[in-house]
Amino acid sequence: MLDVPTPVIAYLIALLLENRSLAYLLVQKDGALSAWGGKLAAYGVGNLQKGKNAREQIFFLEGLLPLDDISLFLPRLKTEEGICADVHMFPSEEGDWIILLDATLDEMQLSLIQQHANESILSQEKITRVLNQ
């Protein structure tokens, strides 16, 4: 186990809270929502009811729960509000935890890189065509 000093842990937590719009959900193995918190409204999640089926309240959970003792990571999942979220899911004794972290900036950066790569390919193809004429 990595021994991480308390100030480092505190810094990382503050960084997550400040820059990544941390939100979380706890879902029982029978599908009932038992706890939640953080900036869920940023992801379009609201009006949650404790004890009700989580998959009926949160669209992107459909078909993913319960977890079979394995963790699951869904990078850059797009919400109905257009926010990209990194979704981390992991089982525990209390139930299945779902953590949402804003990945909109990552998605924008990846999109710009992909756009630049596509433009470079098109330019190279154009040069090749001109040289082959």
Secondary structure, DSSP 8 states (H G I E B T S, - for coil): -----HHHHHHHHHHHHHHS--EEEEE-TTSBEEEEEESGGGGT-----TTSBHHHHSGGGTTT-S--S--EEEEEEE-TTS-EEEEEEEE-SS-EEEEEEE-HHHHHHHHHHHHHHHHHHHHHHHHHHHHT-
